[in-house]
Amino acid sequence: GLVMTVTPSGTPAMTDSLVAELARAGVARLAVSLDAPDAASHDAFRGVDGSFAESLRILRAARALGVPTQINTSVGPHNARSLRAMADLCAELGVALWAVFLVVPTGRAGASLLMRAPAVERLLEELADLAATAPFDVKTTAAPHFRRVLLQRKQREGASGVLRDVDERGVVRGARGITDGVGFVFVSHRGEIFPSGFLPQSAGDVRRDDLAAVYRTHPLFTRLRDADALGGKCGACPFRRVCGGSRARAWAMRGDVMAEDPLCDYVPKGYEGLSG
């Protein structure tokens, strides 16, 4: 009864016949990773020659069968200037969603892939420009401050009621986005239960623990959903209930899941405890 999506690697192993088999099985969406708008740049980043061409083939095969498609793009210094070209490619391929991932330095992702906070802010502003006219939806992963950028932009443009849910302290109380442990749970290939694939803090194992119970009651998950427990400038931010920062990046770079997101450039009004 679950809605199933699939994210295969861009290799010859995902044959057109397998795409057709997924379509017959009722897959809701098929996503692939494209990290540059051209073969040379994408293949160099992925370290696999031909990956770009295979990814395009998979996307086109799925679309021909009526399966909605999605492109995932990890952004960093290597491709930050290619956002518009990537958006044009997404439009050309007719995807339903472009998912932009801000790098979390975990696993094979090193610090060399990180952008500085001011550059991230400029990137999110450009992404907001593109999203305003794109024929597809745009979302971010590990960059929940994109929600804050969009809200601020709508407020500047005079959209009525955008920030109507603001309490007496100025805290925005709109719906919170999905992020590590908030509307999201990840099960590893070993059965371990994590708040996300980028936050390798185990809260249990599906072979012995009830997944729903872990998500609802485990102290790690309940803490991640407590916006008032956030530290640093994230804890002082009026947008903390709709953003909350990347908890995975806070863990990877600060060693504390509740620390401020190191790649957010926004400074709350009156906040003097900025740690950089």
C-alpha positions as CSV (number, residue, x, y, z in Angstrom):
1,G,0.0,0.0,0.0
2,L,3.0,2.3,0.0
3,V,3.7,4.9,-2.8
4,M,7.0,3.7,-4.2
5,T,9.6,5.8,-6.0
6,V,13.0,4.5,-7.3
7,T,16.3,6.3,-7.7
8,P,18.7,4.1,-9.8
9,S,22.2,4.9,-10.7
10,G,23.0,6.2,-14.2
11,T,24.5,2.9,-15.5
12,P,23.7,0.4,-18.2
13,A,22.4,-1.9,-15.4
14,M,19.1,0.1,-15.4
15,T,18.0,-1.2,-18.8
16,D,15.0,0.1,-20.7
17,S,13.2,-3.3,-20.0
18,L,13.7,-2.8,-16.3
19,V,12.3,0.7,-16.5
20,A,9.3,-0.8,-18.3
21,E,9.0,-3.4,-15.6
22,L,8.9,-0.7,-12.9
23,A,6.3,1.2,-14.9
24,R,4.1,-2.0,-15.0
25,A,4.6,-2.4,-11.3
26,G,3.1,1.0,-10.7
27,V,6.2,3.0,-9.6
28,A,5.1,6.6,-8.8
29,R,8.2,8.4,-9.8
30,L,11.7,7.6,-11.1
31,A,14.6,9.9,-10.2
32,V,18.2,10.1,-11.3
33,S,21.2,12.2,-10.2
34,L,22.5,14.8,-12.7
35,D,25.1,17.1,-11.2
36,A,26.0,19.1,-14.3
37,P,24.2,20.1,-17.6
38,D,26.9,18.4,-19.7
39,A,28.5,15.0,-20.0
40,A,32.1,16.0,-19.3
41,S,31.3,17.8,-16.1
42,H,28.8,15.3,-14.7
43,D,31.0,12.3,-15.6
44,A,34.0,13.9,-14.0
45,F,32.2,14.6,-10.8
46,R,30.6,11.1,-10.6
47,G,33.9,9.4,-11.7
48,V,32.1,7.2,-14.2
49,D,32.4,7.8,-18.0
50,G,29.0,7.6,-19.7
51,S,27.0,8.2,-16.6
52,F,25.4,11.4,-18.0
53,A,24.3,9.6,-21.2
54,E,22.9,6.7,-19.3
55,S,21.0,9.0,-16.9
56,L,19.4,10.8,-19.8
57,R,18.4,7.5,-21.4
58,I,16.7,6.3,-18.2
59,L,14.8,9.6,-17.8
60,R,13.6,9.5,-21.4
61,A,12.6,5.9,-21.2
62,A,10.6,6.5,-18.1
63,R,8.9,9.6,-19.5
64,A,8.0,7.7,-22.7
65,L,6.2,5.2,-20.5
66,G,4.3,7.9,-18.6
67,V,6.3,7.6,-15.4
68,P,6.9,11.0,-13.7
69,T,10.6,11.8,-13.4
70,Q,12.8,13.8,-11.1
71,I,16.4,15.1,-11.3
72,N,18.6,15.2,-8.1
73,T,21.5,17.6,-8.2
74,S,24.2,18.0,-5.5
75,V,25.4,21.6,-5.5
76,G,28.8,22.9,-4.5
77,P,31.7,24.9,-5.8
78,H,32.0,22.6,-8.8
79,N,28.6,23.5,-10.3
80,A,27.2,26.5,-8.4
81,R,27.4,28.6,-11.6
82,S,25.4,26.0,-13.6
83,L,22.0,26.4,-11.9
84,R,20.3,28.1,-14.8
85,A,21.7,25.6,-17.3
86,M,20.5,22.7,-15.0
87,A,17.0,24.3,-14.8
88,D,16.9,24.5,-18.6
89,L,17.9,20.8,-18.8
90,C,15.2,19.9,-16.3
91,A,12.6,21.7,-18.4
92,E,13.8,20.1,-21.6
93,L,13.5,16.6,-20.1
94,G,10.0,17.4,-18.7
95,V,10.7,16.4,-15.1
96,A,8.1,16.8,-12.4
97,L,10.6,17.9,-9.7
98,W,14.1,19.2,-9.5
99,A,15.6,18.3,-6.1
100,V,18.7,20.3,-5.2
101,F,21.0,18.9,-2.5
102,L,23.3,21.0,-0.5
103,V,26.3,18.9,0.4
104,V,26.6,17.4,3.9
105,P,30.2,16.4,4.6
106,T,29.5,12.7,5.5
107,G,30.4,9.5,3.7
108,R,32.4,10.2,0.6
109,A,31.5,13.9,0.6
110,G,34.5,15.9,1.8
111,A,34.9,19.5,2.9
112,S,36.1,20.5,-0.6
113,L,32.5,20.2,-1.7
114,L,31.2,22.8,0.8
115,M,30.3,26.3,-0.1
116,R,30.6,29.2,2.3
117,A,27.4,30.5,3.9
118,P,27.2,33.8,1.8
119,A,27.6,31.8,-1.4
120,V,24.9,29.4,-0.3
121,E,22.6,32.4,0.3
122,R,23.2,33.7,-3.2
123,L,22.6,30.2,-4.6
124,L,19.3,30.0,-2.8
125,E,18.2,33.4,-4.1
126,E,19.1,32.3,-7.7
127,L,17.2,29.0,-7.1
128,A,14.2,31.1,-6.0
129,D,14.4,33.1,-9.2
130,L,14.4,29.9,-11.2
131,A,11.6,28.3,-9.3
132,A,9.3,31.3,-9.9
133,T,9.0,30.5,-13.6
134,A,10.0,26.8,-13.8
135,P,7.6,24.3,-15.4
136,F,8.5,21.9,-12.6
137,D,8.6,21.9,-8.8
138,V,11.8,22.8,-7.0
139,K,12.7,21.5,-3.6
140,T,15.9,21.4,-1.5
141,T,17.5,18.7,0.6
142,A,19.8,19.7,3.5
143,A,19.0,23.3,2.7
144,P,15.8,24.0,4.6
145,H,16.7,27.7,4.7
146,F,15.3,27.8,1.2
147,R,11.9,28.0,2.8
148,R,13.0,31.1,4.7
149,V,14.4,32.7,1.5
150,L,11.0,32.1,-0.2
151,L,9.0,33.5,2.7
152,Q,11.2,36.6,2.9
153,R,10.9,37.1,-0.9
154,K,7.1,36.9,-0.8
155,Q,7.0,39.3,2.1
156,R,9.1,41.8,0.2
157,E,6.9,41.4,-2.8
158,G,3.9,42.3,-0.6
159,A,2.1,39.0,-0.7
160,S,-0.7,39.3,1.8
161,G,-0.9,36.8,4.7
162,V,2.5,35.2,4.0
163,L,3.7,35.6,7.5
164,R,0.3,35.8,9.2
165,D,1.2,33.0,11.7
166,V,3.7,35.0,13.8
167,D,3.6,34.9,17.6
168,E,4.2,37.8,20.0
169,R,8.0,37.0,19.8
170,G,8.0,37.3,16.1
171,V,8.5,33.5,15.5
172,V,7.0,32.3,12.3
173,R,4.6,29.4,12.9
174,G,3.8,28.1,9.4
175,A,4.1,24.4,8.5
176,R,7.6,23.1,8.9
177,G,9.4,21.5,6.0
178,I,10.6,17.9,5.8
179,T,14.1,17.5,7.1
180,D,16.2,15.1,9.3
181,G,13.8,13.3,11.6
182,V,11.0,15.7,10.8
183,G,8.5,14.0,8.5
184,F,11.3,11.8,7.4
185,V,12.9,8.5,8.6
186,F,15.7,6.5,6.8
187,V,16.3,2.8,7.0
188,S,19.8,1.6,5.9
189,H,20.6,-1.5,3.9
190,R,21.5,-3.1,7.3
191,G,18.1,-2.2,8.9
192,E,19.4,0.6,11.0
193,I,16.9,3.5,11.7
194,F,18.3,7.0,11.1
195,P,16.7,10.4,11.0
196,S,18.0,10.7,7.4
197,G,20.6,9.2,5.1
198,F,22.9,12.1,5.9
199,L,22.6,11.8,9.7
200,P,24.2,8.5,10.7
201,Q,23.0,8.4,14.3
202,S,21.2,5.1,14.9
203,A,17.9,5.1,16.8
204,G,17.1,1.4,16.4
205,D,16.9,-1.5,14.0
206,V,13.8,-2.6,12.0
207,R,14.6,-6.2,12.7
208,R,13.9,-5.7,16.4
209,D,12.2,-2.3,16.7
210,D,8.8,-1.0,15.5
211,L,9.6,1.7,12.9
212,A,6.7,3.9,13.7
213,A,7.3,3.8,17.4
214,V,10.9,4.7,16.9
215,Y,10.0,7.7,14.8
216,R,7.3,8.9,17.2
217,T,8.9,8.3,20.6
218,H,12.7,7.8,20.3
219,P,14.5,10.7,22.2
220,L,16.6,11.5,19.1
221,F,13.6,12.0,16.9
222,T,11.5,13.9,19.5
223,R,14.5,16.2,20.1
224,L,15.0,16.9,16.4
225,R,11.3,18.0,16.2
226,D,11.7,20.4,19.1
227,A,12.5,23.7,17.3
228,D,12.9,25.5,20.7
229,A,15.8,23.2,21.6
230,L,17.9,24.4,18.7
231,G,21.2,25.9,19.6
232,G,23.2,29.0,18.3
233,K,21.5,31.4,15.9
234,C,19.1,28.6,14.7
235,G,17.6,28.6,18.2
236,A,17.2,32.4,18.0
237,C,15.9,32.5,14.5
238,P,12.3,33.6,14.0
239,F,12.1,31.1,11.1
240,R,13.2,28.1,13.2
241,R,9.7,26.5,13.0
242,V,9.6,26.5,9.2
243,C,13.3,25.9,8.6
244,G,15.2,24.5,11.5
245,G,18.5,24.3,9.6
246,S,20.2,21.1,8.5
247,R,20.6,18.8,11.5
248,A,22.8,16.5,9.5
249,R,25.2,19.3,8.7
250,A,25.2,20.5,12.3
251,W,26.2,17.0,13.4
252,A,28.8,16.5,10.6
253,M,30.5,19.9,11.2
254,R,29.8,20.7,14.9
255,G,29.3,17.2,16.4
256,D,25.9,18.3,17.8
257,V,22.6,17.6,16.1
258,M,21.0,20.7,17.6
259,A,23.8,23.2,16.8
260,E,23.3,26.0,14.3
261,D,23.6,25.2,10.6
262,P,27.1,26.3,9.6
263,L,26.0,27.1,6.0
264,C,23.2,29.5,6.8
265,D,24.1,33.2,6.3
266,Y,21.0,34.6,8.0
267,V,21.6,36.4,11.3
268,P,18.5,36.9,13.5
269,K,17.8,40.5,14.5
270,G,19.5,41.3,17.8
271,Y,21.5,38.0,17.9
272,E,25.0,38.6,19.2
273,G,26.1,35.0,19.7
274,L,27.1,34.3,16.1
275,S,29.8,31.6,16.2
276,G,30.7,31.8,12.5
